[in-house]
Structures are given as C-alpha cells and as structure tokens.
Amino acid sequence: MQQIKKYGIRFVGVVVLLVGVWALYHQIATVRSAEKYPAPGEMVDVGDRRLHMLCRGNGDGPTVVLVSGLSAISYYAWPDIAVPLSKETRTCLYDRAGYGWSDPFDGELDLDIAVADLARIVDAAGGGKPVILVGHSYGGLLVRQYALKSPE
C-alpha cells in the first residue's frame, strides 16, 4: 500500500509538471505567433475586448460585411468572394470573439453578444454608408438576428 501511495504521488507530480510545461509552452507560442503573424486588418474596440476586421476596396456603393460560419476564420473562409468583390466595393471581414486575431470572450458567448459584436463591426465598417451583410451558416443566423433588431 505504501508503494502504491509513493508511485501515485510521483505520478500526480509528473502530470502536474507536464501540464505546467505545456501551459508555459502555449503562452510562449501564442506570443511568438502574434509577433510573427500580426493581424492583417485593424482591431475594433467592442468594449471589453477587440475584434479583428479586415476591409479592402472602396467605391460609391454600400460596404459589404461578410460573416463567416461557426468555426471559420473569416480571413480564410471568404477569399473567392472577398477578393473579386473588393474590386467593386468596400468589403469587410471580421473574426468573432475567440477566432483568428480577435480577443477571446471571457464567459459564455451567446447569440445576443455575438449580434452586439456584429453591430459594432457594422458601425466601424460602414463609416456612415449603407451596409450589406452576407452570412454563411452560423453567420447567416447572426445576420438574420441583426436584421431583426436593426431593420434599417
């Protein structure tokens, strides 16, 4: 029984050590990645965190905001649409909280919070011009909820 206790304590100690080493590695890797791969767009302040938004193109027409699906990083989800569209009008992509270059959300991110974030992105992207929202999958749900709350 003593030997089981002895090895059990050692095992727990090794596990704690490995978790600590992994946490330290993760923190260092995160900092290095941020330095090596800076956000290609701008960081939009939404209160307690920042969301990454990338806008390209210009034109007299409305700004188009592309809203990606649940687990997609917008920068990689829309290239076949965003690039040609940005030749015609201002086109913006953004990363929801916790994705891509956006800061994580501290707590449970529900639909109302995600729609409020989208509203702040629309304000930042539009610059007073009309905005067209295009959503894919979960992004379509966000666009629909936003439209219900802000039909204009």
Sequence and secondary structure as in RCSB ss.txt:
>XXXX:A:sequence
MQQIKKYGIRFVGVVVLLVGVWALYHQIATVRSAEKYPAPGEMVDVGDRRLHMLCRGNGDGPTVVLVSGLSAISY
YAWPDIAVPLSKETRTCLYDRAGYGWSDPFDGELDLDIAVADLARIVDAAGGGKPVILVGHSYGGLLVRQYALKS
PE
>XXXX:A:secstr
 HHHHHHHHHHHHHHHHHHHHHHHHHHHHHHHHHHHS  SSEEEE SSSEEEEEEE   SS EEEEE  TT  HH
HH HHHHHHHHTTS EEEE  TTSTTS   SS   HHHHHHHHHHHHHHHHTTS EEEEE THHHHHHHHHHHH 
  
